[in-house]
Amino acid sequence: MSSRPHILVVDDHANTRLYLKTLLSHEGYQVRDAATGHDAIESLKAHPLPPRRSLILLDLKLPDTTGNALVPPLRALYPQVPVVIMTAHASVETAVEAIRNGASNYLEKPIDEKKLLSLIVDLIPPEDLSDAAESGRLLTGDSPPMKLLLDRIKKASSHSIPILITGESGTGKELVARSIHNLSPRREEPFIAVNTGAISKELVNSELFGHEKGSFTSAQSRKDGWLLTAGKGTLFLDEIGTMDLVTQISLLRVIENRTFYRVGGTEELAFHARIIGATNIDPQRLVEQGRLREDLYYRLNVFPIDVPPLRERGRDVILLAKRFLGEAFELPEASIHISPGAEEILLSYPWPGNVRELRNRMIEISVTYDIAERSGSGVKPKLFELERGMIAPVLSLTKDRPPDDVPPLPPPRTLKEGEREQIKRAIRDSAGNKSLAARILGISRKSLYAKMREYRIGEEDGSPSDHRTPDPTPPPPEN
């Protein structure tokens, strides 16, 4: 019989924890709770969440930390588990910061039960959902590098040989590993993904091999490690270059002998899983630097797979942008339009964070341009068009360099003229949205409106602020 999804509720208000535990338990979830950030981390260390079909509900304000500050260590422990921020102080800035830190979404307090349950269903996949389909949905594209990658994935899935996946951060190395697993005969067995760089060097051996009771000070009971938990499935070790050399030697023996021992144990255990390693650094450079053993490198590099960076995938970036915007706005991809100007920016931007960065920026745009609020009726329109001025601010193009077809500002003749031109440029680059323009300028919306009145911006010169994207909220009243 299948296990129920797990949810951890982190909130310092006992009534909130009781309410959420009662509601979610009634819906069939296994729920536990913590009152502080420290208690949450300790709970997860003592009683780990399943890497799939789990979720963390995290309050923004805690007695010992903030939810936004706690997201990175939580994601380091559980990179696959969604984290949802709960806050009574919701704002665009709060939501954007949470998403940048790795949160999957946020909810306003008081909690709307329907929204909460709907979000959980979206973030925790049903057991009959095909992981292969989910991976393939993101690993798509018509570019030659992607066609080559998909061919390598298909070939790798039909064998059990070790795989070494290389690629920049955010390119989707774990998705590649998951696709190989889901297309292989091991698809019904566990897929265990571990970021070895997120675990301290002192604990990697224990986490990898497991340990016996009393093998070290805090080992109060026997623990099975990743090698045993993976069963006959796949063990995906991300950032293998972060493992210390002693652990690398032990791992090499596991690959060669297919057996291992728990830390402090004498019982020889069989290893049945397939190992897939990954690194975002050139492995040969890691070998030269002494950070990756050469013999382990050659044992893993039997069938190398390189994941191309997004900047080399051509118009795949447009396809993915539409997909992410469709998900964020809950619209079909056919209802998402991208203007030629926005396409130009998407195709020319280097995407140093790759697919992960693209997805986060599209989510940020969806938060900033909430289409239900923009419609004024609370009913989401059936179409959304991404315009150039919407994407330029989130990519910091206005801060680092002007877009290619926008000439640099001419030297102002006076201080006021310079300020006026900066305000007009910010309004143009934010598609007429005053909230975004104020953020670009580093001033409040109230101050921006005062400056616009002072310089008569939008009145005498037909500024685009008069007829382009409206603000989600009306302007503040004059004093």
Summary of the structure (lengths in Angstrom):
residues: 479
radius of gyration: 25.2
end to end distance: 65.2
largest distance: 84.4
contacts: 1489
relative contact order: 0.07
helix: 48%
strand: 14%
